[in-house]
């Protein structure tokens, strides 16, 4: 079991470059850098859980998996391209994203989130 609260130190994370052809990342502004750590799941699994951090900037991507996330630190907005909805987020917020959705992340201050995601057919 792991227990994290907004503002907790999550320890060192691995570099997670924006290079997945399936996610089709496009950097729009700044120089965002992502990092993370999986607690469970990964390639070949239907579910995964972990921590993700990204520095300030903006990018678009196609979400891989239906995901529930809790923001531990930072703030910004996510725009869902299918609906046009823009959702502001900050520490303590819980958000959901849908598998296959094209979204734009606009990160104002470095974001750290914990997540649980699932993808029928596996990652």
N, C-alpha and C positions, 0 to 999 in steps of 0.2 A: 504494500500500500504506500502511496505517496500523498503528502499533504502540502499544498502550496497556497499561499495567500498573496493578494496584491502587494507588490513591493519586495517579496522574498527573493533572496539570492538563489538562482537556479543552478549555479555552478558553471563549469566550462561546457561549451556546446561545440559541435562539429560544424565546419563550413558546409552549407547547403547551397551551392551555386545555382543561379537562374539559368540552367542549361537543359532542362527537360523538354524534348521536342513535343511530347504529349501535352504539356502545360502551355507551350507556346508563349513564353514570357516575352514581353516587350517593355523595356525601361522607358518611361515617359519623362521623368525629371529626377535630378539628383543622382546619387550613386548608391542606391539601396543594396545592402548586403544581408543575406539571410544565413541563419545558423540554426541548429536544432539537435535534438536527441530523441530517439524513440525509446519508450519504455516497454512497448509491446508491439508485435506485428511487424509489417514491412513487406518486402517483395514476396509474392506468392500467397500472402495472407489476405483475408477479406476485411479485417479490421486493423487499425493501428492507433496508438496513443503516444503522445509525447509532448515536447516543448518546442516552440518555434520562436525565433527572435528575428526582427528585421529592423535595420536602421532607416532613418528618414529618407523619403523619396516617394516616387509614384511609379507603378507598373501595372500592366494588365496581364492576366493569365486565365487559363481554363482550369477551374477547380477539379481536383482529382479526388473524388469521394464525397459523400455527404458527411458533413463535419459539424460537430458542436465544439465551440471554442469559448474559453473564458480568458478575457484580457487581464493580465497581471500587472502590466505597466504600459505607459505610452498612450497615444491617442491618434485619431485620424478618421478617415471615412472610407467606406467600401461602396462602390457603385455596381449594381447588378445590371449587366447590359441587356438582359432579357426583359426586365421590368422597368428599367430606368430608375429604380429606387436607390437613393443614397442614404446609407445608414452611418451616422456618427458613432464612434465608440471610444471608450476610455477605460481605465482600470476598474475592474469589477463587473464589467458588462459581459453578458453571455450572448453569443451570436451563432447563427446557423448558416451554413452554405450548402449548396446542392451540387451533387456530382454533375460534371459537364458544363456548369455555368461559366460563362465568360464574365469576369469581374475586373474592376480597377481598384487597386489598393492605393490610397493616398495617405501616407504615413507622415504625420506632422512631427511626432517625437518617437524615438525608438520604441518599438512594440515588442512585448513578450507575451506569448499566449500559451496555454495548455490546450490540448485538443484530443478528441476521440473521433475517429472517422471510420466509415465503412464504405466499401466499394464492391458491389456484386461482381463476381468473377475474379476478384483479387487485385492487388496492386502490382 
